[in-house]
């Protein structure tokens, strides 16, 4: 059967339209295929956000604690760039800026303190020297987190320090009194020329919860401090360093 040229042209046009429609549907189906799921946030989140900052008074500590164990288990050397903070995780690196002269120093948190109202950080002698804080002894600073360890959720507990005693028996007596009302009550030692036994109450999962407990405890004891609960860990073979961290030597 022969098809006239006009009919052949019409048939070709119809087939072309059908093929184009099929292609459009095919492409549409491809576009509807779900894309690869976005990567989920890593479970190894940092223990404290980079850029976190606070302002307050800084002090420094030296001879009575030099050569003794810091709270993280390593030996405190006052001529290295380290510091004590009450709640920041060990091995957090901070940029500490003296607001009186804008001089700054990078320090690594290895210890707990200061346990004096109004103060937020205790610097090593070397760190205090670098920002000209040795003479005044106390000065207003700004802290900024520049590097932080990976978070370990089981370590995120906080308590309230309700006292510190140079005689362990006195500290144990105070601990037993608080233990009658609070199940989680413990002792922690801060080594120095004279060891200080710290009495810590509570085991809260956030700083806010610990602060609420501190408000309750402050009714009968005005000198209380929220602290991170730590377990002394073995000293690593080499201390972690922050990016571009300065050498730990006297200035």
DAGI-V374228 format. One record per pair of residues at least 6 apart in sequence whose C-alpha atoms are under 7 Angstrom apart, sorted by the first residue. I is the first residue (numbers start at 1). GAP is how many residues later the second one is. Records with the same first field share a line. If there is no record, write none. Layout:
I: GAP, GAP
This chain:
44: 106, 107
45: 105, 106
46: 102, 103, 104, 105
47: 101, 102, 103, 104
48: 100
50: 95, 96, 97
51: 93, 94, 95
52: 92, 93
53: 89, 90, 91, 92
54: 88, 89, 90
55: 86, 87, 88
56: 62, 63, 64, 84, 85, 86
57: 61, 62, 63, 81, 82, 83, 84
58: 61, 62, 63, 64, 80, 81, 82, 83
59: 62, 63, 64, 78, 79, 80
60: 62, 63, 64, 65, 68, 77
61: 61, 62, 63, 64
62: 16, 62, 63
64: 128, 129
65: 11, 126, 127, 128
66: 10, 11, 12
67: 8, 9, 10
68: 7, 8, 123, 124
69: 6, 7, 122
70: 6, 40, 41
71: 39, 40, 41, 119, 161
72: 18, 38, 39, 160, 161
73: 159, 160, 161, 162
74: 161
78: 46, 47, 48
79: 45, 46, 47, 170, 171
80: 44, 46, 168, 169
81: 25, 26, 27, 43, 45, 46, 167
82: 25, 26, 27, 28, 41, 42
83: 24, 25, 26, 27, 28, 38, 39, 40, 41
84: 25, 26, 27, 28, 29, 30, 37, 38, 39
85: 24, 26, 27, 28, 29, 35, 36, 37
86: 26, 27, 28, 141, 142
87: 140, 141
90: 19, 20
91: 17, 18, 19, 57, 58
92: 16, 17, 55, 56, 57
93: 13, 14, 15, 16, 52, 53, 54, 55, 149
94: 12, 13, 14, 49, 50, 51, 52
95: 9, 10, 11, 12, 48, 49, 50, 51
96: 8, 9, 10, 45, 46, 47, 48
97: 6, 7, 8, 44, 45, 46
98: 6, 33, 42, 43, 44
99: 41, 42, 43
103: 28
104: 27
105: 22, 25, 26
106: 139
113: 8, 9
114: 6, 7, 8
126: 124, 125
128: 6
129: 122
130: 121
133: 6
147: 95
156: 49
157: 46, 47, 48, 49, 71, 72
158: 45, 46, 47, 48, 49, 52, 68, 69, 70, 71
159: 41, 42, 43, 44, 45, 51, 67, 68, 69, 70
160: 40, 41, 42, 50, 54, 64, 65, 66, 67
161: 37, 38, 39, 40, 63, 64, 65, 66
162: 37, 38, 61, 62, 63
163: 35, 36
164: 7, 32, 33, 34, 35
165: 6, 31, 32, 33
166: 28, 29, 30, 31
168: 29
171: 26, 28
175: 10, 11, 24
178: 7
179: 6
182: 19, 20
184: 17, 18, 19
185: 15, 16, 17
186: 13, 14, 15
187: 10, 11, 12, 13
188: 9, 10, 11
189: 6, 7, 8, 9
190: 6, 7
204: 6
210: 16
211: 15
214: 10, 12
218: 6
